[in-house]
Amino acid sequence: MKRYLSLDIKHHNKLVAEIAETIKEYVPIGIRTMDPEYNNHPGIKKLDEIVGEQVKHYKQFISPWMSFLGKLKKVAKKRIPNTTYAHQWSYSAELILERYIDKSLCRVKKIAFAVSSIGPYFSICGIDETFIIDSEDRRWYHSINIITVSPYAEFENLFNYLETEIKSQFPTYKFVPFNLCAYYIKDAETHYSNGEECTVYNVLFNNSLDSYHNRYHRGDTLYGFGESNIKVTLEPPPPSH
């Protein structure tokens, strides 16, 4: 079932209130991306301006992030590939804990993290994924095994390290829990949501974790929420055709 984040609630924690305001500022509610008026919405115009500046001045945009990743690599002593694209309103990267590959299988354990360009927010989660390699048709078949949503088990030390360093680099930024990132926004779309209702993660960051939301989770699912009275509505899955 889909979980929806209400944008009009008044009695919930400060983080959720701030995110709701950011969503209302940037995303048209009830307007499809294909509708002519969508691109005339003030929030979409702001996003277009942000992305336009990033594309125009990409070296200036990416330079501080690459310096930050270089600092992380020296201490963590792990590969940290940059996954940032100029057309997205966020910085992002992955810290690779383990990677195994043979002729038929690739297994990866990593931490994905992102920092928003439109508000003081960042996200961190651990990911275990596998790829079945078909050497005949030269295709890789991807599967997410489990998402680790808090400092837990083998992810604990590096998860804590990344959170500390991001807060040091971006002092006013707040951690957004993975489960909150996965909430949908009723009747709202972004260019990242491909004609479907967008998630909080789509609005604040990008679409890189779209395939991760409906997976097994482990760790403390309330990590980062604090005290809260989040209003969630449930909707049955759409009928099959």
C-alpha positions as CSV (number, residue, x, y, z in Angstrom):
1,M,0.0,0.0,0.0
2,K,1.1,3.5,-0.7
3,R,1.9,5.8,2.3
4,Y,1.0,9.4,1.7
5,L,2.5,12.4,3.6
6,S,-0.2,15.0,4.3
7,L,0.9,18.5,3.5
8,D,-1.8,20.3,5.6
9,I,-1.3,18.9,9.1
10,K,-0.5,21.3,11.8
11,H,0.7,19.1,14.7
12,H,3.8,17.2,13.8
13,N,7.5,17.5,14.3
14,K,9.5,20.3,12.9
15,L,11.4,18.3,10.3
16,V,8.2,17.1,8.7
17,A,6.7,20.6,8.8
18,E,9.7,22.0,7.0
19,I,9.7,19.3,4.4
20,A,6.0,19.8,3.7
21,E,6.6,23.5,3.2
22,T,9.5,22.8,0.8
23,I,7.2,20.4,-1.2
24,K,4.4,23.0,-1.4
25,E,7.0,25.6,-2.5
26,Y,8.4,23.6,-5.4
27,V,5.8,21.1,-6.6
28,P,2.5,21.8,-8.2
29,I,-0.3,19.8,-6.6
30,G,-3.0,18.4,-8.9
31,I,-1.1,19.3,-12.1
32,R,0.3,16.6,-14.3
33,T,3.8,17.1,-15.8
34,M,2.3,16.9,-19.2
35,D,-0.2,19.7,-18.6
36,P,0.8,23.0,-20.3
37,E,0.5,25.0,-17.0
38,Y,3.0,22.6,-15.2
39,N,6.1,24.4,-16.4
40,N,4.6,27.8,-15.5
41,H,4.3,26.9,-11.9
42,P,6.6,29.2,-9.8
43,G,8.2,26.3,-8.0
44,I,9.0,24.5,-11.3
45,K,10.5,27.7,-12.6
46,K,12.7,27.9,-9.5
47,L,13.9,24.3,-10.1
48,D,14.6,25.0,-13.7
49,E,16.7,28.0,-12.7
50,I,18.6,25.9,-10.2
51,V,19.3,23.2,-12.7
52,G,20.1,25.7,-15.4
53,E,22.8,27.4,-13.2
54,Q,24.3,24.0,-12.3
55,V,24.5,22.9,-15.9
56,K,25.9,26.3,-17.0
57,H,28.5,26.4,-14.2
58,Y,29.0,22.7,-13.7
59,K,32.7,22.8,-12.6
60,Q,31.9,25.5,-10.0
61,F,28.9,23.4,-8.9
62,I,30.7,20.1,-8.5
63,S,34.0,21.2,-7.2
64,P,33.2,21.6,-3.5
65,W,31.4,18.2,-3.6
66,M,34.3,16.4,-5.1
67,S,36.6,18.0,-2.5
68,F,34.3,16.7,0.2
69,L,34.3,13.2,-1.3
70,G,38.1,13.2,-1.5
71,K,38.2,14.0,2.2
72,L,35.8,11.2,3.0
73,K,37.9,8.7,0.9
74,K,41.0,9.5,2.9
75,V,39.4,8.6,6.2
76,A,37.0,5.9,5.2
77,K,39.6,4.2,2.9
78,K,36.8,3.0,0.6
79,R,35.8,3.7,-3.0
80,I,33.2,6.6,-3.1
81,P,32.1,7.1,-6.7
82,N,30.3,10.4,-7.4
83,T,26.7,9.9,-8.7
84,T,25.8,13.6,-9.1
85,Y,24.3,14.8,-12.3
86,A,24.0,18.5,-13.2
87,H,20.3,18.1,-14.2
88,Q,19.4,16.9,-10.7
89,W,18.8,19.3,-7.7
90,S,21.1,17.4,-5.4
91,Y,24.6,16.1,-4.8
92,S,24.9,12.3,-4.4
93,A,27.5,9.6,-4.0
94,E,28.0,6.0,-2.9
95,L,30.4,4.5,-0.4
96,I,31.3,0.9,-1.4
97,L,31.8,-1.4,1.5
98,E,32.1,-4.6,-0.4
99,R,32.0,-5.7,-4.1
100,Y,32.2,-9.3,-5.3
101,I,31.9,-10.3,-9.0
102,D,32.3,-13.5,-11.0
103,K,31.0,-14.7,-14.3
104,S,27.4,-15.1,-13.2
105,L,27.0,-12.9,-10.1
106,C,27.8,-9.4,-8.8
107,R,27.1,-8.6,-5.1
108,V,27.5,-5.0,-3.8
109,K,27.2,-3.7,-0.2
110,K,27.2,0.2,-0.2
111,I,25.9,3.3,1.5
112,A,24.0,5.8,-0.7
113,F,23.9,9.4,0.4
114,A,22.5,12.6,-1.1
115,V,22.4,16.3,-0.2
116,S,19.6,18.5,-1.5
117,S,20.1,21.7,-3.5
118,I,16.6,23.1,-2.7
119,G,16.6,22.8,1.1
120,P,18.7,21.8,4.2
121,Y,18.2,18.1,3.8
122,F,20.3,15.0,3.4
123,S,19.7,11.3,3.2
124,I,21.8,8.2,4.0
125,C,20.9,4.5,3.7
126,G,22.7,1.2,3.4
127,I,22.0,-1.1,0.4
128,D,22.7,-4.7,-0.3
129,E,22.1,-5.5,-4.0
130,T,22.9,-8.3,-6.4
131,F,23.1,-8.6,-10.2
132,I,22.6,-11.9,-12.0
133,I,24.9,-11.8,-15.1
134,D,23.7,-13.5,-18.3
135,S,26.8,-13.9,-20.4
136,E,24.7,-15.1,-23.4
137,D,22.7,-11.9,-23.9
138,R,25.2,-9.7,-22.0
139,R,22.6,-8.4,-19.6
140,W,22.7,-7.8,-15.8
141,Y,19.5,-8.5,-13.9
142,H,19.3,-6.3,-10.8
143,S,17.7,-7.0,-7.4
144,I,17.7,-5.1,-4.1
145,N,18.0,-7.5,-1.2
146,I,17.6,-5.2,1.8
147,I,17.8,-1.6,2.8
148,T,19.5,-0.6,6.1
149,V,17.8,2.6,7.3
150,S,19.9,3.5,10.4
151,P,23.4,2.9,11.8
152,Y,23.2,-0.9,12.2
153,A,25.4,-3.9,12.2
154,E,28.2,-3.8,9.5
155,F,26.9,-0.4,8.3
156,E,27.0,1.3,11.8
157,N,30.5,2.9,11.8
158,L,30.5,4.3,8.3
159,F,26.9,5.3,8.5
160,N,27.7,7.3,11.6
161,Y,30.9,8.7,10.0
162,L,29.0,9.9,6.9
163,E,26.3,11.5,9.0
164,T,28.8,13.3,11.2
165,E,30.8,14.6,8.2
166,I,27.8,15.8,6.2
167,K,26.6,17.7,9.3
168,S,30.0,19.2,9.6
169,Q,30.2,20.2,5.9
170,F,26.5,21.4,5.9
171,P,25.9,22.6,9.4
172,T,22.2,23.6,9.0
173,Y,21.2,20.4,7.2
174,K,18.9,17.8,8.6
175,F,18.9,14.0,8.2
176,V,15.7,12.8,6.4
177,P,14.9,9.2,7.4
178,F,14.6,6.7,4.6
179,N,11.0,5.8,5.5
180,L,10.0,9.5,5.3
181,C,11.8,9.7,1.9
182,A,9.6,6.9,0.7
183,Y,6.2,8.6,1.4
184,Y,4.2,9.6,-1.6
185,I,2.8,13.0,-2.2
186,K,-0.9,12.9,-3.3
187,D,-1.6,14.2,-6.8
188,A,2.0,15.6,-7.1
189,E,4.5,14.8,-9.9
190,T,8.0,15.8,-10.7
191,H,10.0,15.2,-13.9
192,Y,11.6,12.3,-12.0
193,S,8.4,10.5,-11.2
194,N,7.6,9.5,-14.8
195,G,3.9,10.4,-14.8
196,E,3.2,8.9,-11.4
197,E,2.8,10.4,-8.0
198,C,6.2,11.5,-6.7
199,T,7.9,10.6,-3.4
200,V,9.5,12.9,-0.9
201,Y,12.8,11.6,-2.1
202,N,11.9,12.7,-5.7
203,V,11.2,16.2,-4.5
204,L,14.2,16.7,-2.3
205,F,16.8,14.7,-4.2
206,N,16.3,12.7,-7.4
207,N,14.9,9.4,-8.6
208,S,17.9,7.2,-7.9
209,L,16.2,5.2,-5.1
210,D,12.8,4.7,-6.8
211,S,13.3,1.0,-7.1
212,Y,14.4,0.7,-3.4
213,H,11.2,1.8,-1.6
214,N,9.1,-1.4,-1.4
215,R,11.9,-3.6,-0.2
216,Y,12.8,-5.3,3.1
217,H,14.2,-2.8,5.7
218,R,16.3,-3.4,8.7
219,G,17.6,-1.2,11.5
220,D,15.6,1.4,13.4
221,T,12.8,2.6,11.1
222,L,12.2,5.6,13.4
223,Y,15.8,6.7,13.4
224,G,15.9,10.5,12.7
225,F,12.2,11.1,13.2
226,G,12.3,12.2,16.8
227,E,8.9,12.7,18.4
228,S,6.2,12.9,15.7
229,N,2.6,12.7,14.9
230,I,2.9,12.1,11.2
231,K,-0.4,11.7,9.4
232,V,-0.3,8.8,6.9
233,T,-3.1,7.6,4.6
234,L,-3.1,4.1,3.0
235,E,-4.4,3.2,-0.4
236,P,-4.8,-0.3,-1.9
237,P,-2.7,-1.2,-4.9
238,P,-4.2,-0.4,-8.3
239,P,-6.2,-3.1,-9.9
240,S,-4.3,-5.4,-12.2
241,H,-5.2,-5.4,-15.9
